[in-house]
Amino acid sequence: MDQTFRLAAVIAQQRASGKPWLEFHRVPDLSLGIYTLPAGARDPQQPHAEDEVYYVVSGRAKLRTGTEDHVAEPGAILFVGAHVEHRFHAIEEDLTALVVFGPAEGSRTTTRAAGGR
């Protein structure tokens, strides 16, 4: 089944939820979500058992993967392999990222964390 999503509408839905993470599409081989963190926030996420891609929509921060820092700014595409320790830090401006998991987030674990993060 083909579906089309409008980024602005998905971001509005995520904001209305009041939660930093909103998964808006899931099939067995991938899942899509919006992740937001306010400026100065601490990113609580833990490594995932799936590969992950972030597309930074807005904001400015750094993404630490292992011991390396990567610039997270609008237009950046950041890949994080499965099981790699990672988190956003030095969040200077409210961060919004489109997130793609392959396969779907939580599908390689026996229990899926509430809220996906």
N, C-alpha and C positions, 0 to 999 in steps of 0.2 A: 504494500500500500504506500503510495507516494503521499508526502505531506509537505507543506510549505509553512515556514514560520517567519514572522516579522520580528526582528530583533528588538525594536522599541516596545512591542506588545509583550514579549517575553520578559524583558527587563521590568516593565510596569507590573507584571504579574508577580515577579520575584519580590519587588519592593513592597507590594501590597501584602505579601505573605509575612513580612516582618522578620524573616529568617535570612541568614547570609547565603544559603544554598537552596536552589530550586532546580530539581531535575524536571525537564519539560518534555523529554522524549526518550523512549527506551525500546530497543529491540535486542535480541540476544547478542549481536556482535558489536553494539555500541550504545552509548547513552550520551545525551546532551543536557547540559545544565548551565545555569548562570550562578556565578559565585561573586559575592561582594564583600569587601572589607573597608570600614571607614578609616580615614587618615589616623595614624597613630595606633591602630588596633594590633592585637597579637593574633596571628594565624594559628588556630588550634589543630589543623589537620595533621593526620598521621599518614605514613606511606600506604599506598594502595596496591592491591595485587594485580591491577590492570595498568596498561600504558595510558598516559594522559597527555592531552594537548590543551594549552591555554591560548586563547586569542584575546589579547587585552583590548577591550573596547574603550575604556576610559580610566583615568587615574595614573598614578606614578608610584612605583615601588621597586623593590628588588626581590627576585626569587632565588633563594638559596637551594641548590641541589648538591647534596653531599657537602663539599667544602667550597664550592664555587658560587659566586653571585652573578646573576644575569639581570639586565635592565628590563623591567616590566613597564612599558609605556604604550600608549595607543598604537595599535598596528603590530605590536610584537607578537610573534608566534613562538611559544615556549613548549618544548617537549620534555616530559619526565617519564622515564622508563618505570615499569612495574617494580615495586619494592624499594625504590630510591627515596631516601629521606629528603623531604623538601618542605619549604614553607615560604610564604611571602613575609617580608620584613621591611623596615625603613619605609613604611607606607606614608608617603608625603601628601598624596591626594587620594580621595575616596577611589577605591579600585573596583572596577567591574570587568569580569572576564567571562567569555563564553568558554565552556569546558567540554571537551570530547573525551570520553573514555572508550577504550577498545580492549577487550570486549566490554559490555555494559558494566558500570561500576558495581562492585560487590558480587559479581557473578563468579569470581574465582575463590570466594571465601565461603565458609559454611554458614556464617551469620553476617548479615549486612547491618552496619551501624545505622542507628536511627538518624535521619537527616542526611545521610550520605557523606558526611564529613567526619 
